[in-house]
Amino acid sequence: MTLLAFETSCDETSVAVIRDGAVLANVVSSQISLHAEYGGVVPELAAREHLRNLTPVTRAALREAGVTAADVDAVAATRGPGLPTALVMGLKAAQAFAFATGKPFLGVHHHAAHLFSPWMAGPPLRADWGAFQPNVSLIVSGGHTMLVHVESELRHRVLGATLDDAAGECFDKTGKLLGLPYPAGPVIDRLAAEGNPAAHDFPRPLRNDPNHDFSFSGLKTSVRYFVRDHPEVAADGAPLRDLCASVQAAIVDVLVTKTLRAARQMGVRCVTASGGVTCNRALRAQLAAACQKQHLTLRLAVPALCTDNAAMVGLLAERQLTLGVAPTDLDAEIAPNWSLGDAA
């Protein structure tokens, strides 16, 4: 099977070509520089950029893969969740391609693509479905933080999610308070590497609660008041690095503690993690150390698949079609609020 996949759920325009579990091309056009001056993604600007980029990105993916439109056997696209004006661009492009070529189309859940991205590795990048085992998965990004019990490739159950701010949102809003450029997560990661994580004792919301939910608004508020009362820490230098390290330590501590607790409670021997915040070096290192201590297998999405991309969408779509998931109607609309639980 040769499958063409589209991803436009937020501010990346991405098209990938998948063949028999391998990624032949994964072209991503990022809009970070466009939205940076606004401190976040502007939906209407994102939609216009997707419209501008979809044709050249699709042509580039087909060219890189060495295939033509006639070689495509199926088409997939992110159907939701995401920004409505952004989602509609990729979904309608994929449906139009499928209609014009008479090929089956599959609408994919964006979080489900992240959920299974840890089972994709390389180089060359390909799916390792033979290694799959039941797991507890952490999906952590700028918009979402959730824990999922994955029983099989077609069965999963959401255990808990953020009650307010996502972990990535907490990173970005902390960065805004400190005058750091958007997106702030990678900048804080870099500064924290040279700071003292024990310099400031910020709260760890819900860390010790028995449920699987997250909450980062209290931490964000605590940082806001701390910066208000200690404006000198926002100056470049050791104080800033220590503050970044301390905030990062609080976020990572909550994520690791609750993920490992969920794995014990679900009785699984495998933990996975995906989403943009999974690129954070402290999170990757502490998850690895915690899993090693508890003799658990850990699979982390490779950095190229942590941020939004069409490769993970295409690999999951190909697997779902292989396992008998029915194609999606060509007149299906976007699902901006599609729950991951409804996609199980």
C-alpha positions, -999 to 999 in steps of 0.1 A, spaced: 0 0 0 12 35 -9 -6 61 12 -6 99 11 -12 117 44 -20 153 53 -16 171 87 -29 207 93 -43 206 128 -24 237 140 6 256 126 25 229 106 16 220 70 28 185 65 24 158 38 39 124 40 41 93 17 39 59 34 45 25 18 42 -8 37 50 7 71 79 28 59 81 66 55 92 75 20 87 113 26 76 135 54 77 172 44 68 198 71 64 235 66 65 252 100 48 286 107 66 293 140 83 325 128 49 338 115 32 334 149 61 343 171 54 380 171 19 373 185 31 349 212 9 321 200 -9 307 170 -33 330 152 -59 306 137 -68 327 106 -31 333 98 -25 295 102 -53 287 78 -40 311 51 -5 296 54 -19 261 50 -38 271 19 -6 287 5 16 257 14 -5 226 7 2 224 -30 40 229 -29 44 207 2 23 179 -15 44 181 -47 76 180 -26 65 149 -7 55 131 -39 88 141 -56 109 130 -26 91 97 -24 95 91 -61 58 84 -67 31 100 -87 -6 106 -79 -14 74 -99 8 54 -75 -13 64 -44 -36 36 -31 -52 55 -2 -54 89 14 -55 100 50 -57 133 69 -61 146 104 -98 151 110 -95 164 146 -90 177 171 -74 210 163 -80 245 151 -112 244 129 -98 268 102 -66 249 101 -81 214 101 -104 221 72 -76 229 49 -58 196 51 -90 175 54 -106 190 23 -73 187 3 -71 150 12 -108 144 4 -104 162 -30 -73 141 -38 -92 109 -29 -122 119 -49 -102 128 -80 -82 96 -79 -110 73 -67 -90 61 -37 -103 53 -2 -99 81 25 -94 78 62 -99 106 87 -74 102 116 -75 113 152 -46 136 159 -40 124 194 -42 88 183 -14 95 158 7 108 187 -4 79 209 11 54 185 41 75 173 65 58 199 61 26 179 77 43 149 115 46 147 144 46 123 163 55 103 148 48 79 116 58 97 91 30 98 65 15 121 75 -14 144 41 -29 150 56 -63 158 71 -49 190 38 -35 203 27 -43 238 0 -29 262 12 3 277 4 35 296 11 64 273 17 101 282 7 126 255 21 160 264 21 191 243 12 227 242 -25 220 240 -29 187 257 -16 166 286 -32 132 291 -26 96 303 -40 67 282 -41 30 288 -34 14 255 -47 -22 255 -41 -30 218 -36 -12 185 -74 -6 183 -83 -3 220 -74 25 243 -89 43 273 -82 78 285 -72 76 322 -69 113 329 -62 147 313 -54 183 322 -81 201 341 -69 235 329 -35 244 314 -14 218 295 22 213 304 34 229 272 11 258 278 27 263 313 61 263 297 51 289 271 33 312 296 62 310 320 84 320 291 61 350 283 64 361 319 102 360 316 103 378 282 115 347 264 107 342 227 78 319 216 77 290 217 94 291 251 96 254 258 129 248 239 144 280 254 135 270 289 149 235 283 182 251 271 185 276 300 174 250 326 203 227 316 226 253 332 205 261 362 198 247 397 164 228 397 163 231 436 168 268 436 131 275 440 104 252 454 74 256 431 42 236 437 36 202 421 -2 203 415 -21 170 418 12 150 420 2 131 450 -35 128 442 -46 92 434 -64 103 402 -47 105 367 -56 141 360 -32 171 356 -34 207 366 -8 233 358 -27 266 363 -17 268 399 20 264 390 17 291 364 1 314 389 28 307 414 55 316 389 36 348 380 36 360 416 72 349 421 83 370 391 62 399 403 79 398 437 114 391 424 117 409 391 155 406 392 152 368 383 140 376 348 174 392 340 197 371 319 222 351 340 223 326 368 190 337 384 171 332 351 186 298 345 178 287 381 142 299 377 138 280 344 153 249 360 130 251 390 99 255 369 109 227 346 116 204 375 81 210 389 65 202 356 86 171 349 82 158 384 44 158 380 45 142 346 69 114 356 53 106 389 18 103 376 28 84 345 47 58 365 19 55 391 -6 49 363 16 22 348 17 4 382 -20 7 387 -28 -6 352 -3 -35 356 15 -28 324 52 -33 318 56 -6 292 54 32 292 54 54 261 55 92 257 48 115 227 39 151 218 60 182 215 70 184 252 85 150 249 114 167 232 123 182 266 156 166 277 148 165 314 116 147 308 132 121 285 160 116 310 138 113 341 113 90 324 142 68 314 156 67 349 123 60 365 114 32 341 148 16 345 144 17 383 110 -1 380 121 -24 353 97 -10 327 102 -8 290 102 28 278 94 40 242 97 76 234 86 92 201 116 102 181 120 140 180 109 142 144 75 127 154 70 147 186 58 178 169 29 177 144 37 158 113 19 137 86 42 107 89 26 96 122 -9 102 107 -1 81 76 15 53 95 -14 49 118 -39 53 89 -21 25 70 -22 2 101 -59 9 107 -68 2 71 -48 -30 73 -66 -41 105 -100 -35 89 -110 0 99 -136 12 74 -127 42 52 -142 75 61 -170 91 40 -157 116 16 -182 142 28 -171 138 65 -165 172 82 -138 182 106 -141 172 142 -123 200 162 -134 186 196 -131 149 188 -124 131 220 -97 105 220 -120 82 240 -144 83 211 -117 72 187 -109 40 206 
